[in-house]
Amino acid sequence: MVIELFGHPFSSYTWKALIPLYENDTPFEFRELDPDHPDNGAEFARRWPVAKFPLLVDGDEQVMEATSIIEYLDAVHPGATRFIPDDPAAAREVRMLDRIFDNYVMNVMSEVVADALRPAERKDPVTVEQAKARLDTVYAWLDERMRTREWAVGDAFTLADCAAAPSLFYADWVHPIPDGPLKDYRARLLARPSVARAVDGGRPYRHLFPLAAPDRD
Ligand SMILES: N[C@@H](CCC(=O)N[C@@H](CS)C(=O)NCC(=O)O)C(=O)O
């Protein structure tokens, strides 16, 4: 039975789950969630009432949350690229960086995007200003960290990089990352074939980006 992934090709958290699948050439069927595929939407809604994607289905197994999907793939369908190091201390650091990218980059960037989607009378400039200030704080911390690393945790591409790629891709669109090690790391991520493939999948949908997608990347 082939793995199924429910998601959307322009969704940052869907990219986070697509990257490890592409990284290891893991066979899967993409169940795109859009008005052209109502069956996918109906099955997704039945399977996960919270309705946050991605969602992975593998026979009788159903896995929500992009991080858990990557943990599942690494444990049940391992490939050449391992996303969780065997060493417990390194694994803890990978999981910590994964949380940092999700909570302090991806989710903060999403607050700015969500504000752009609101009608004019419900926009909140204070929320946007505070979100951008929080991005500045985490950019500075990550910039310092990336001075000495190729990937988020040392020399190997891991779960943390799967989180970093969509986070930094969209964060830079929302609030540009200053030149330096963090911006260089973003460029390294975008040059990685698995990440480039996820980015390419979203190209036809760039007109949907509410802040107007920049003409780059
Ligand atoms: N914590 C979830 C977040 C997933 C998430 O926020 N996905 C967005 C798409 S990028 C979504 O489902 N948006 C639809 C909605 O909120 O209704 C994860 O890590 O998978």
The ligand as an ORCA input file, in Angstrom:
! r2SCAN-3c Opt
* xyz 0 1
  N       1.525     22.169     13.609
  C       1.097     21.786     12.271
  C       0.832     23.048     11.503
  C       0.178     22.772     10.173
  C      -0.408     24.016      9.526
  O      -0.560     25.067     10.154
  N      -0.746     23.870      8.240
  C      -1.399     24.927      7.515
  C      -0.874     24.951      6.086
  S       0.815     25.464      5.982
  C      -2.878     24.652      7.461
  O      -3.310     23.550      7.681
  N      -3.660     25.670      7.147
  C      -5.078     25.505      6.955
  C      -5.881     26.043      8.074
  O      -5.317     26.540      9.055
  O      -7.097     25.981      7.970
  C       2.184     20.916     11.627
  O       3.346     20.996     12.054
  O       1.897     20.126     10.713
*
